[in-house]
Each structure stands twice: as C-alpha cells, then as structure tokens.
Amino acid sequence: MVGQTITITGTGLDLTTDVVFRTMDDAGYKGQIVVHPTTAALDGTSATVLVPTNAITDVLRVVGDATGNDVPLQVVRSEEHTSEL
C-alpha cells in the first residue's frame, strides 16, 4: 500500500482537499503529513491519494470533515526480494 494510491469517498472532495496521514521517521518519531489528492471526481464524491512512504497503520483524516471522523488505515509494506546469482 505504501507508494500506492487509495480512493477516499465523501462529498466536497477536490484536488485541494487536505488528507492527513500518520507517519514515523527513521528514528521512530511519530508525526503527520498532509497530502492532496492526485485525482478527484468532478462531482466531488471521490478522490485518489498517494500513500506516503513513511505512513503507518493508524488513522486517516480529511481536514474539514464536518463529522470529524478518523478512519482506520492499515498500511502494508511490501518486502523487496533480491537474489544473487
């Protein structure tokens, strides 16, 4: 999921929507990062967002959400496998 896009749904979504991911740096400190959608439906009901490389399993938040909901997000990292011949 890291580095991939996810689709969020709702109303009033556009390319300026602030989407907040929880993150962790290499030293283990937790933080947050705000990203904007890469695409959005013309009717504002969906948008796609690129998951940051340092995103962690926690909650996802859309700034300005009238209900103030945090949505659970599970981040799955894919392992790169290399082999030597």
N, C-alpha and C positions, 0 to 999 in steps of 0.2 A: 504494500500500500504506500509506503514512503516513496515519494517521487512520482506517484501516480495521481490521477485526478479522481475526485469523488464528486457526486452530484448532491447538492442540497436543494430542498424544496420548501416552498413557502409562498409568501406574497411580497411584492415590492423589491425583489432581488434584481440587482443590476451590476454592472462592472465596477461600481464604486462601493459596493457592499463590503463592510469590514467583517472578515471572518477570523476569529481568534483561535489559534491552536496552542495547546500547552507544549512546552519544549524542554529539553535537557541538553546542556552543553557537555563538552568532553570532560569537564571537571566534576560533573554530576549536579550542577546547579540548575534548578528548575526556573523556567521563565515562560514568557508568552511571546507569540509573534502574530502580527496582523497581516493577512494576505487578502488580495482581491481576486474575485473570480476571473478565470481566463475566458469564459463564455457565459452568456446569460440569455434566457429565453426572452423574446420580445414582450411577452405578456407578464414577465416578472415572477413567474411561478417556479423557476428552477435556475440553477447556476452551477457551473463546474469550477472546482477549486483544486489547485495542485497542493498535495500534502507535502509540507516542508520536510527536508531530510532529517531534521532533529526533532520532529514531532514525536510525542509519546502517547501511550494509552492513557486517556483521561477524559476530558470533556471538550466539546467543540461549542463555540458560542458565536452567534451573529449579533454584532453591535446594533442596537436599536430595536431588537426583538421586543415587541410590546409585552410578551408574556415573560420575558427574562429567562427563558429556558436554556439550560445547559444540556447538550445532547451527548450521551456517552459515545466515545470513539475508541475503537480498538485499533492500534497501529501494529501491523505485522511487518516485520523486516524480513526480506529475502536474503538468504545467505549466498554469497558468491562462491562458487566452487571452481577451483583451479586444479589442474593436474599437470604434473611434469612428466615428460616422456624420457 
